[in-house]
Amino acid sequence: RMATPLVTGLAVAATALAARAVVTTVEAWALAGPRARAFYHGGFEAQMTRREAALILGVREGAARQRVLDAHRRVMMANHPDAGGSAFLSTKINEAKATLLRGRARGGSDGI
């Protein structure tokens, strides 16, 4: 007889904790904004393409040279191995910059 109220109480407590976890997760997701949710789901390709490079740096494929350099700096500062980042990711970030800047003149106007 005493076990039934105990089991019911534990079930209610477990449900309340689960609901709290769901609410906390949904609130965090909503506060993150669309930029944090819109990342590229996928691994790296064997040969980096301009599309993949643009996704890594968060710019368009035809971004201006200065925009690519600014994006590279921003992403590298967040992922540099000396600051606790991954050496593999920093290599990919450098490869992305090189891929997007390949074949571009040093000066002049680039497309946006």
N, C-alpha and C positions, 0 to 999 in steps of 0.2 A: 504494500500500500504506500509506503514512504518513497519507493523508487520512482513512481509515476510523476509526482511533482518535481522531483530532482531532475529527471530526464527532460521534462517539459521546460524547466528553467534553463538547463544547459542548451537546449535547442533554440530557445528564444535568444539567449546570449550569443550563440554562434551566428544566428541570423542577423542580429544587430551589428556584430563586428563585420560580417561580410558586406552588409549594406553600407556601413561606414567606409569600408575600403573602396567600394564601387563609387560612392559619392566623391571621395577624395581624388580618385583617379580621373573621373570625369571633369572635376574642377581644374585639376592640373592640366589636363589636355586642352580645356577651353582657354586657359590663361596662356598656354604656350603660343597660341596664334598660328596662322596658316603657314608662316615661314618655317617654323620648327617641325611641322607635320609633313611638309612637302619635300622630303629628301628622296634621293634616288635609291630605290630598292633593287640592289643587284651587286654582283661582284665586278671585278675589273676584267676587261677583255684582254686577250693575249697581246694584241697590238692596239695601242691607245688610238682612238679616233678623235676627231675634233669635237664630236658630240659628247663623248665621255669626258674629254678635257674640260669642256664648258660646264658640264654638270659638276665636276670636282671643284672648280673654282667659283661656281655660282654666277657665271656670266653667259652671254650669248655667244654662239660660235663665231660671229663676225664682230665681236667687241673690239673697241679701239685698244691700241697698244697700252695706253696709260691705264685704262680700266682693267686690263688683264694683269698688269703689274701691281695695281692697287689690290686687286682681289687676291693675287698670289701672296702678297705681303700679309694681308689680313688672315688668310687661311694658314699660312706658315707660322705666324705668331701664335696661333691657337694649337698647332700640332708639332712644333719644333721639338726634336729629340732632347735638346738641352733643357727644355722646360717640361720634360716628362712625356712628350709625345712619342709617337711611333716612328722609327727610322723608315719602315716600309711606307707608311703614309706620306712622310715628307718626300720620299723618293717619287712617289706617284704625283704629288703636288708639283714638284719641280718638272716632272715629265709633262704634266698638263700644261704648265706655262710654256715650256719649249714647243709643245705641239701647236698651241694657239699662236705663238709668235713666229713659227717657222714660215719662211718665205715672205715675211713682211719687211718693208723698208724701215730703217731706223727713225726717220722723220716723216714729215708729210701728214696728211689727214687720213685717218683710218675710218672705216664705217663703224657705226654704233650698233 
